[in-house]
Amino acid sequence: MRLSPRALCRAARAAWRERFSLDGGAAARWFPGHMARGLKKMRSSLKLVDCVVEVHDARISFGRNPLFQETLGIKPHLLVLNKMDLADLRQRQKIIQHLEREGLKNIIFTNCIKDENVKQNVELCIMVVGVPNVGKSSLINALRRQHLRKGKATRVGGEPGITRAVMSRIQVCERPLMFLLDTPGVLAPRIESVETGLKLALCGTVLDHLVGAETLADYLLYTLNRQRLFGSDLAGWPWLPWADGGLCRYVQHYGLDGACDDVVSVLKRVAVRLGKTQKVKVLTGTGDVTVVQPDYPAAAHDFLRTFRRGLLGAVMLDRDVLQGPLDP
């Protein structure tokens, strides 16, 4: 007897993990010396600036560093949610309303790589703050391209910790004359929620090895499955509110037979598809034997890179904050 697509989906829905278990794990911590020095320098530089712009990743709109509001809240505050092209913003208004309830009134969404929504009329001297790797330097470079038609003034990269000190003033506009202060990304010294730490790490604000690439890959798989972001296998079922076959998902991207909630099985298939293997010596009764097995760490890193480049589609990691689990 063949099951209908609806029955198949109900069966699959019951199979996905409802919680992500991190056995014996604590929340991610990364507060090296340059962050502490940077925060101290930001405090001392406040008297030189007229406004504070906080840049954050739009995929994790609520995982911000509370220290910025507590320490720098005496200045007018603008929140820039960058990387909007990688975020699922169908509930943008809910995100704004949630942030407004936290006291934030000035919120904009940007994509600084393509200079989208960066033509904002701001003046004087502005300090740019945020957690690591959310696009602070990219915002400054985008404003320079828009207003001065000049290239990069600050170095950017795809990993946290590129900017390690509060820089001197960088001109980004002639009329009105406007300067920005770039600052190092700063995380809270302690992230209380394990899940918040995993979300921050998924977006590259924490170095991968501090959490573990395979743990992050497992949490990514858990999130994609829980939000039903499987692949093109759902494209023919438009009546499913969470089906989105127009975007490339992990099943389609890696040519898998179907969605799977076991990270070892998924990484094995990814490693085989990419040709990533490693030789391992195994001790047997007759001596050492070299066997070839999938390179799981390499597969995990590729899975994470693919997500961070947006090749698995737009994702809102904070969807669980906006609404109940599994709600469309």
Summary of the structure (lengths in Angstrom):
residues: 328
radius of gyration: 22.0
end to end distance: 29.8
largest distance: 78.8
contacts: 998
relative contact order: 0.14
helix: 38%
strand: 15%
